[in-house]
């Protein structure tokens, strides 16, 4: 089933890793990335979002952006900010947030497993975002961001996790957001082989990084076609990943705000929603169970609970589907949330205070606080061969880019 392999990681010296490591490229705008990098010449956004080093009016998809990224990566290597390990190995990555710990195996996963659905997906990708990362990794000749994978933990790998956690850390630093990052090197060939064998019968699921995975796979397929001497052992046949047990992970809600009330006043909105849902003006800001939402409207919080039989299938039973199918579409005429400019999505890490702030400012008229999608929901949807509605999951903590790269 899943084919994983060790590799020669390209990574920073111990004394520089905290200066280099940064959030994934796709959680910040170019402007935010430039502000975060500031005057830190080692910040990884110089490689993952190299437009920050070019004039502000530069198209982020311009070829010069990717060339600048390659230039910066080569400079980091020549200056010793990144060094390639002399031997292939596996790695082990632990993140600690508010006392909660999750640990995963950093490895390379076969692109054929992605193509053959051994690596399962739960969301659609967008072509322009795929093409951006394809060009980025093709010009840089390196995969610069981890694909966040999970497997269904049944207890069979707990001893392997215990062995890995007993290794002395190579890196141990706390980022500016308070998240602690611990990184270990797995050099023992016996332990490496045990990990490889343990995943041989495993199915993997993408938690986050669908575009990173898809672009690495398409780039690998393209390189196969262009390489007359292709033999299957080339590094482009694999993509950089970290694999976590499902029970280590935390999904936060992905909340919604709407820019208008679709021509209605508040009373009309409550009346329409009330045809399918029980509405309780109780001041509660976060739903306590699935099948309900909390709604912020006209300075008041309401609990909105489904008053009908919830569908039983993996996708339509999700709270994000209930909101879309029974409120956003019929009440507010938002038929495609991927394309509508009347809706925005707010990660749960920002809390309900952010929802209140946005609505109170007048920029938005109504907000919905969601119950988080569960990891088991994600697995069930992936196993069904379907996809979740957009913005269904918000994983925290975020993996840091720049701790390790994979040269292809």
C-alpha positions as CSV (number, residue, x, y, z in Angstrom):
1,X,0.0,0.0,0.0
2,X,1.7,3.2,1.1
3,X,5.3,3.4,0.0
4,X,7.5,5.7,2.1
5,X,11.2,6.3,2.0
6,X,14.0,8.0,3.8
7,X,15.8,10.9,2.1
8,X,18.7,13.4,2.5
9,X,17.0,16.4,4.1
10,X,18.1,19.9,3.2
11,X,17.9,21.8,6.5
12,X,19.3,24.7,8.6
13,X,22.0,24.5,11.2
14,X,20.7,24.3,14.8
15,X,21.5,28.0,15.6
16,X,19.6,29.3,12.5
17,X,16.4,27.2,12.4
18,X,14.3,29.5,14.5
19,X,15.2,32.4,12.3
20,X,14.4,30.6,9.1
21,X,11.3,28.6,10.0
22,X,8.1,30.3,8.9
23,X,4.4,29.6,8.4
24,X,3.3,27.8,5.2
25,X,3.2,30.0,2.1
26,X,-0.5,29.8,1.6
27,X,-1.7,31.2,5.0
28,X,-0.4,34.7,4.4
29,X,-0.8,37.2,1.6
30,X,2.3,38.6,-0.1
31,X,1.9,41.8,1.9
32,X,1.6,39.9,5.2
33,X,4.6,37.8,4.3
34,X,6.7,40.9,3.6
35,X,5.7,42.4,6.9
36,X,6.5,39.1,8.8
37,X,9.9,38.8,7.1
38,X,10.7,42.4,7.9
39,X,14.5,42.8,8.0
40,X,15.2,39.1,8.7
41,X,17.1,38.1,5.6
42,X,16.9,34.4,6.8
43,X,13.0,34.3,6.9
44,X,11.8,31.4,4.7
45,X,9.3,33.6,2.9
46,X,12.2,34.8,0.8
47,X,12.1,31.3,-0.7
48,X,8.4,30.3,-0.4
49,X,7.0,33.7,-1.4
50,X,9.9,35.4,-3.2
51,X,7.7,38.1,-4.6
52,X,8.4,39.9,-1.3
53,X,11.9,40.7,-2.6
54,X,10.5,42.3,-5.8
55,X,8.6,45.5,-6.5
56,X,5.2,45.6,-4.9
57,X,3.4,45.7,-8.3
58,X,5.1,42.4,-9.4
59,X,2.6,39.7,-10.5
60,X,3.2,36.9,-8.0
61,X,2.9,34.4,-11.0
62,X,5.6,36.2,-13.1
63,X,8.5,34.0,-14.1
64,X,10.9,36.4,-12.3
65,X,9.3,35.5,-9.0
66,X,10.2,31.8,-9.4
67,X,13.7,32.7,-10.6
68,X,14.1,35.0,-7.5
69,X,13.1,32.0,-5.3
70,X,15.7,29.8,-6.9
71,X,18.3,32.6,-6.5
72,X,17.4,32.9,-2.8
73,X,17.5,29.2,-2.2
74,X,20.9,28.9,-3.9
75,X,22.2,31.8,-1.8
76,X,20.9,30.1,1.4
77,X,22.8,26.9,0.4
78,X,26.0,28.7,-0.6
79,X,26.0,30.7,2.7
80,X,25.5,27.6,4.7
81,X,21.9,28.5,5.9
82,X,20.8,25.1,4.5
83,X,22.9,22.0,4.4
84,X,22.0,18.6,2.9
85,X,22.4,15.6,5.2
86,X,25.1,13.2,4.0
87,X,23.0,10.1,4.5
88,X,19.3,9.3,3.9
89,X,17.2,9.2,7.0
90,X,13.7,9.8,8.4
91,X,12.8,12.6,10.7
92,X,10.3,13.1,13.5
93,X,8.4,16.4,14.1
94,X,6.6,17.3,17.3
95,X,4.5,20.4,17.8
96,X,3.2,21.6,21.1
97,X,0.4,24.2,21.4
98,X,-1.2,25.1,24.7
99,X,0.2,22.0,26.3
100,X,-1.3,19.8,23.5
101,X,1.3,17.7,21.7
102,X,1.2,16.0,18.2
103,X,4.1,14.1,16.7
104,X,4.5,12.9,13.1
105,X,6.9,11.0,10.8
106,X,8.7,13.2,8.2
107,X,9.3,11.1,5.1
108,X,8.8,11.0,1.4
109,X,5.7,9.4,0.0
110,X,5.3,7.9,-3.5
111,X,3.5,9.9,-6.1
112,X,2.1,6.6,-7.4
113,X,0.3,6.2,-4.1
114,X,-1.4,9.6,-4.7
115,X,-2.3,8.6,-8.3
116,X,-3.7,5.2,-7.1
117,X,-5.7,6.7,-4.3
118,X,-3.7,5.1,-1.5
119,X,-3.2,8.8,-0.5
120,X,-6.8,9.9,-0.2
121,X,-8.1,13.5,-0.7
122,X,-11.0,15.4,0.7
123,X,-11.1,18.6,-1.3
124,X,-10.8,19.9,-4.9
125,X,-7.7,21.8,-6.0
126,X,-7.6,24.9,-8.1
127,X,-5.6,24.8,-11.3
128,X,-4.0,28.3,-10.9
129,X,-2.8,27.4,-7.4
130,X,-1.4,24.0,-8.6
131,X,0.4,25.7,-11.5
132,X,2.0,28.2,-9.1
133,X,3.5,25.5,-6.9
134,X,4.5,23.3,-10.0
135,X,6.5,26.2,-11.4
136,X,7.9,27.0,-8.0
137,X,9.3,23.5,-7.3
138,X,10.3,23.0,-10.9
139,X,12.5,26.2,-10.9
140,X,13.8,25.6,-7.4
141,X,14.3,21.9,-7.9
142,X,13.1,21.4,-4.4
143,X,9.9,20.7,-2.5
144,X,9.8,23.4,0.1
145,X,6.6,22.7,2.1
146,X,5.4,19.6,4.0
147,X,2.2,17.9,2.9
148,X,0.2,17.2,6.1
149,X,-0.9,13.6,6.1
150,X,-2.7,11.4,8.7
151,X,-3.4,7.7,9.2
152,X,-6.1,5.9,11.2
153,X,-4.3,5.0,14.4
154,X,-5.2,1.6,15.9
155,X,-2.4,1.2,18.3
156,X,-0.1,-0.7,16.0
157,X,2.5,2.1,15.7
158,X,2.6,3.4,19.2
159,X,5.8,1.6,20.0
160,X,7.5,3.1,16.9
161,X,6.3,6.5,18.0
162,X,7.7,5.8,21.5
163,X,11.1,4.9,20.0
164,X,11.3,8.0,17.9
165,X,10.3,10.2,20.8
166,X,13.2,8.8,22.8
167,X,15.7,10.2,20.4
168,X,17.4,13.5,21.5
169,X,16.0,16.4,19.6
170,X,18.1,18.1,16.9
171,X,15.9,21.3,17.0
172,X,13.8,22.6,19.8
173,X,12.5,26.1,19.6
174,X,9.4,28.1,20.2
175,X,8.1,30.3,17.4
176,X,6.7,33.8,17.8
177,X,3.1,32.5,18.0
178,X,4.0,30.4,21.1
179,X,4.1,27.0,19.2
180,X,7.0,24.8,20.3
181,X,8.6,22.8,17.5
182,X,10.8,19.8,18.2
183,X,12.6,18.0,15.4
184,X,14.5,14.6,15.6
185,X,16.7,12.7,13.2
186,X,16.1,9.0,12.7
187,X,19.4,7.5,11.7
188,X,19.0,3.9,12.9
189,X,18.6,1.7,9.8
190,X,16.6,-0.9,11.8
191,X,14.1,1.7,13.0
192,X,13.9,3.2,9.5
193,X,13.1,-0.2,8.1
194,X,10.5,-0.8,10.9
195,X,8.7,2.5,10.0
196,X,8.9,1.6,6.3
197,X,7.3,-1.8,6.9
198,X,4.7,-0.4,9.3
199,X,3.2,1.8,6.6
200,X,3.4,-0.8,3.8
201,X,-0.3,-1.8,4.4
202,X,-1.5,1.7,5.4
203,X,-3.9,4.1,3.7
204,X,-3.0,7.8,4.1
205,X,-5.2,10.8,4.1
206,X,-4.4,14.4,3.2
207,X,-5.2,16.7,6.2
208,X,-3.8,19.8,4.7
209,X,-1.6,20.6,1.6
210,X,-3.8,19.4,-1.3
211,X,-2.1,21.8,-3.7
212,X,1.4,21.0,-2.5
213,X,0.7,17.3,-3.0
214,X,-1.0,17.7,-6.4
215,X,1.7,20.0,-7.7
216,X,4.5,17.6,-6.6
217,X,2.7,14.7,-8.3
218,X,2.1,16.5,-11.6
219,X,5.7,17.8,-11.6
220,X,6.9,14.2,-11.0
221,X,4.8,12.8,-13.8
222,X,6.1,15.5,-16.1
223,X,9.7,14.8,-15.2
224,X,9.2,11.1,-15.8
225,X,8.0,11.9,-19.3
226,X,10.9,14.2,-20.0
227,X,13.6,11.9,-18.6
228,X,14.6,9.3,-21.2
229,X,16.6,7.4,-18.5
230,X,13.8,7.4,-15.9
231,X,14.1,4.3,-13.7
232,X,11.8,5.1,-10.8
233,X,14.4,5.8,-8.1
234,X,14.6,9.5,-8.8
235,X,13.6,11.9,-6.0
236,X,10.9,13.5,-8.1
237,X,8.9,10.2,-7.7
238,X,8.2,11.2,-4.1
239,X,6.8,14.2,-2.2
240,X,7.8,15.6,1.1
241,X,5.3,14.8,3.9
242,X,4.7,14.4,7.6
243,X,2.4,11.7,8.7
244,X,0.5,12.0,12.0
245,X,-1.8,9.5,13.9
246,X,-5.4,10.7,13.5
247,X,-5.9,10.9,17.3
248,X,-3.1,13.4,17.7
249,X,-4.8,16.0,15.6
250,X,-7.1,18.9,16.3
251,X,-9.4,20.6,13.9
252,X,-10.8,24.0,14.7
253,X,-14.0,25.4,13.1
254,X,-13.9,27.3,9.9
255,X,-16.4,30.1,10.5
256,X,-18.4,32.1,7.9
257,X,-19.3,35.8,7.5
258,X,-21.6,37.3,4.9
259,X,-21.4,40.8,3.4
260,X,-25.1,41.3,3.1
261,X,-28.5,39.8,4.0
262,X,-29.6,39.2,0.5
263,X,-32.0,42.2,0.5
264,X,-33.7,41.2,3.7
265,X,-33.9,42.8,7.2
266,X,-33.1,40.9,10.3
267,X,-36.6,39.8,11.0
268,X,-37.0,38.3,7.6
269,X,-33.7,36.4,7.9
270,X,-34.9,34.9,11.2
271,X,-38.2,34.0,9.8
272,X,-36.7,32.2,6.8
273,X,-34.1,30.3,8.8
274,X,-36.8,29.5,11.3
275,X,-38.7,27.4,8.8
276,X,-36.0,24.7,9.0
277,X,-34.2,25.4,12.3
278,X,-35.0,26.1,15.9
279,X,-33.7,29.6,16.9
280,X,-32.8,30.4,20.5
281,X,-31.5,33.9,21.4
282,X,-29.3,32.8,24.2
283,X,-26.0,34.6,23.8
284,X,-24.1,31.4,23.2
285,X,-21.2,32.0,20.8
286,X,-19.9,28.5,20.1
287,X,-22.1,25.5,19.2
288,X,-21.8,22.6,21.7
289,X,-22.6,19.8,19.2
290,X,-22.9,19.1,15.5
291,X,-26.3,19.9,13.9
292,X,-26.3,23.4,15.2
293,X,-24.6,26.8,14.6
294,X,-24.2,30.0,16.5
295,X,-25.3,33.1,14.6
296,X,-24.3,36.7,15.2
297,X,-26.8,39.2,13.9
298,X,-27.6,42.8,15.0
299,X,-25.3,42.6,18.1
300,X,-27.0,39.4,19.3
301,X,-25.9,35.7,19.4
302,X,-28.4,33.0,18.5
303,X,-28.1,29.2,18.6
304,X,-29.6,27.7,15.4
305,X,-30.4,24.0,15.6
306,X,-31.6,21.7,12.7
307,X,-35.3,20.9,13.1
308,X,-35.3,18.1,10.5
309,X,-33.7,14.7,10.0
310,X,-30.1,15.2,9.2
311,X,-28.9,13.3,6.1
312,X,-26.9,10.2,6.8
313,X,-24.2,10.3,4.1
314,X,-20.7,11.3,4.8
315,X,-20.8,14.7,3.0
316,X,-24.3,16.0,3.4
317,X,-24.3,15.2,7.2
318,X,-21.5,17.6,7.8
319,X,-22.3,20.9,9.5
320,X,-20.7,22.9,6.7
321,X,-23.0,21.1,4.3
322,X,-26.1,21.7,6.4
323,X,-25.3,25.4,6.6
324,X,-24.7,25.6,2.8
325,X,-27.6,23.5,1.7
326,X,-30.3,24.8,4.1
327,X,-29.2,28.4,4.9
328,X,-26.5,29.9,2.6
329,X,-28.1,28.7,-0.6
330,X,-31.9,29.0,0.0
331,X,-31.9,32.0,2.3
332,X,-28.9,34.1,1.1
333,X,-28.7,32.8,-2.5
334,X,-25.0,31.8,-2.1
335,X,-24.9,28.9,-4.4
336,X,-21.1,28.4,-4.9
337,X,-19.1,29.6,-1.9
338,X,-15.9,29.0,-3.8
339,X,-16.8,31.8,-6.2
340,X,-19.1,34.1,-4.3
341,X,-17.6,37.4,-3.2
342,X,-20.4,37.8,-0.6
343,X,-19.0,35.3,1.8
344,X,-15.7,35.0,3.7
345,X,-14.1,32.3,5.8
346,X,-12.5,32.9,9.2
347,X,-10.3,30.3,10.8
348,X,-11.4,29.3,14.2
349,X,-8.0,30.2,15.7
350,X,-9.2,33.8,15.5
351,X,-12.2,33.1,17.8
352,X,-15.7,34.5,17.9
353,X,-14.4,37.9,18.9
354,X,-13.2,38.3,15.3
355,X,-16.7,37.5,14.0
356,X,-18.2,40.2,16.3
357,X,-15.5,42.7,15.2
358,X,-16.2,42.1,11.5
359,X,-20.0,42.4,11.8
360,X,-19.8,45.3,14.2
361,X,-17.6,47.2,11.8
362,X,-20.3,47.1,9.1
363,X,-18.1,45.3,6.7
364,X,-20.2,42.2,7.2
365,X,-23.9,41.7,8.2
366,X,-24.1,38.3,9.7
367,X,-21.7,35.6,11.0
368,X,-21.9,31.9,11.7
369,X,-19.8,30.1,14.3
370,X,-19.4,26.5,13.4
371,X,-18.9,23.2,15.3
372,X,-15.6,21.8,14.2
373,X,-15.5,19.0,11.6
374,X,-14.0,15.9,13.2
375,X,-10.9,13.9,11.9
376,X,-13.2,10.9,11.6
377,X,-15.5,13.0,9.4
378,X,-12.5,13.8,7.2
379,X,-11.6,10.1,6.9
380,X,-15.1,9.0,6.1
381,X,-15.5,11.6,3.4
382,X,-12.2,10.6,1.9
383,X,-13.1,6.9,2.0
384,X,-16.4,7.7,0.3
385,X,-14.5,9.1,-2.7
386,X,-16.2,12.5,-2.3
387,X,-15.0,15.9,-1.3
388,X,-15.9,18.2,1.5
389,X,-17.4,21.7,0.9
390,X,-14.8,24.4,0.7
391,X,-13.2,25.6,4.0
392,X,-14.4,22.7,6.1
393,X,-11.3,22.2,8.2
394,X,-8.8,24.4,10.0
395,X,-5.9,22.5,11.5
396,X,-3.9,23.9,14.3
397,X,-1.0,24.2,15.0
398,X,0.4,25.0,11.6
399,X,3.5,23.1,10.3
400,X,6.5,25.4,9.8
401,X,8.2,25.5,6.4
402,X,11.9,25.9,6.2
403,X,12.8,23.2,8.8
404,X,13.4,20.7,6.1
405,X,13.3,20.6,2.3
406,X,13.5,17.8,-0.3
407,X,15.7,18.3,-3.3
408,X,14.3,16.7,-6.5
